[in-house]
Amino acid sequence: MSESADVIVVGGGLGGLLVACEVARRGGRPLVLEAGHAAGGVAATIRDSGYLLEPAAGSFLLPHPQLTPILESAGVSVVPANAASHRRFVYDRGTLFELAGPASLATGLVSVRGKLRMLREPWVKPPTNRADESLRSFFERRFGPEMGRIGATLMAHGVFAGDPDRLSAGAAFPAFTELEDKAGSLVRGGVKRMRERPKGVPRPKVHVAPDGMAGLAAELAAHLGANFRSDWPVDQVRRDGDGWKVSSAAGEEWAPSVVIALAPAAAARLVPEPVSALLGEPSAAPVAVVGLGGTSADVPAPAGFGALTGPDSGVRVLGLLFESSYAPGRAPARHRLLKGIYGGAADPSVLALTDGQLVDLAVEEAGRILGVIPQPTWTRVVRHSQGIPQYNVGHLAWVDRLDAATAELSGLHFAGWGYRGIGVSSLAKHASQLGESLTRS
Ligand SMILES: Cc1cc2nc3c(=O)[nH]c(=O)nc-3n(C[C@H](O)[C@H](O)[C@H](O)COP(=O)(O)OP(=O)(O)OC[C@H]3O[C@@H](n4cnc5c(N)ncnc54)[C@H](O)[C@@H]3O)c2cc1C
């Protein structure tokens, strides 16, 4: 079977699986080689005592133009999140603010002066030449210093566990910079996009995997059948004739194309110079995920998705997610589950705490945010020591340099969350682009 593979995918995390399933959907013959026992990579769902804790991706928006077809063709099961997922909160300056569309303007999260400046966004002229700039600089330019600082912090914390002063607006949140490029303003661009939405296409809604993301990954792997191989840690990828030889202690495989779906630092160990050195450049920020479960009487979890923490929150948690409120099946009946995210680019030192200390910190800070101190009977800490890739200023130029280097090495590609988008939908978008070019005859 493997002899006839036309694309080898190294790494069976969500990134690699989506590429392989998309190649298969388009009629190609992928072969996934995964180092671990199971598919899914960092999205290794924990199931224990009736709790389901997602240590990485836990939800995604559907329908999505590229993700939906891949999941449907693989027969993967997903379910909509509970209605509570619409309710989003921000904790800052000792107060929990609920943000709900235009009504958010009525909250005290931003001062009257800050709101007046924010309302001028549609008339702020875009730059004549777009330069790579930090997320905070971009948001402050558009919405003024107060709202800009808050907005950039929330986006950086919520998606990258990143530092708003270092993340690149264009690399980390291209949808925003594209709105400015196309419509001259985020507000005007957003309204225009809503008006132009094709009729009959439902609005994207939060979805979850009922058996967790590890279950979803297992379904994608099962769809690939014998073309998904676990316990196959690749140690080298090298040019061989007009294709690529992929080797490990488990054996050797050859195909005309190879997609290395590993974060840059891991990919660097497999390929020769000068690409290897290039892959060593980007940074990643380690995080820890803390789960707190207990009875409904002992663990407070408001109806909602969760709370992100602002720049003046005074707490170290980057976000506190109300897991059992928005996602069915994440806690036993009459029990609740909260999930806190710690660390990231701006606070790596918190990871020096022991698991017990992290749990204590999460309990204390959840108490400050929710007004009731949780008394969990089930706790879990998951550390992502390899870290979340950081798309800092310079990332776009780095991707261009990587593209230029690989353009000379026909058939070598990189995929996954280290490159062109960090969430599952971005992985699907890139998988679709790769799938199209790899199956073009
Ligand atoms: C705390 C947190 C919360 C998140 N929340 C969300 C969310 O709500 N929604 C969302 O869309 N995304 C979210 N994400 C991001 C999402 O989880 C990632 O984008 C995605 O899981 C990354 O998948 P990947 O395949 O690129 O990488 P990985 O998961 O790292 O997969 C790489 C795979 O390659 C394998 N491997 C490594 N070395 C080798 C080798 N030499 N040979 C063969 N195989 C190898 C590994 O075992 C692994 O399976 C979150 C991430 C984190 C950390």
The ligand as an ORCA input file, in Angstrom:
! r2SCAN-3c Opt
* xyz 0 1
  C      -4.259     25.152     25.395
  C      -4.643     25.077     23.937
  C      -5.940     25.375     23.566
  C      -6.319     25.301     22.219
  N      -7.615     25.569     21.880
  C      -8.012     25.467     20.598
  C      -9.372     25.619     20.245
  O     -10.240     25.761     21.107
  N      -9.708     25.536     18.925
  C      -8.779     25.308     17.961
  O      -9.145     25.265     16.774
  N      -7.472     25.104     18.259
  C      -7.070     25.184     19.558
  N      -5.765     24.919     19.891
  C      -4.797     24.633     18.814
  C      -4.874     23.187     18.316
  O      -4.919     22.300     19.397
  C      -3.634     22.930     17.455
  O      -3.660     23.791     16.342
  C      -3.519     21.521     16.890
  O      -3.853     20.542     17.818
  C      -2.074     21.332     16.400
  O      -2.001     20.159     15.616
  P      -0.670     19.805     14.793
  O      -0.946     18.565     14.077
  O      -0.244     20.987     14.000
  O       0.462     19.609     15.894
  P       0.672     18.446     16.986
  O      -0.564     18.215     17.721
  O       1.896     18.852     17.739
  O       0.974     17.145     16.137
  C       2.229     16.744     15.719
  C       2.248     15.226     15.676
  O       3.472     14.784     15.139
  C       3.934     13.690     15.903
  N       5.399     13.649     15.759
  C       6.333     14.426     16.372
  N       7.560     14.115     15.938
  C       7.405     13.132     15.034
  C       8.298     12.374     14.223
  N       9.628     12.604     14.253
  N       7.793     11.424     13.409
  C       6.460     11.186     13.335
  N       5.569     11.863     14.080
  C       6.025     12.825     14.903
  C       3.475     13.965     17.321
  O       3.415     12.755     18.071
  C       2.104     14.572     17.046
  O       1.103     13.591     16.994
  C      -5.365     24.960     21.237
  C      -4.052     24.627     21.622
  C      -3.696     24.672     22.966
  C      -2.321     24.267     23.373
*
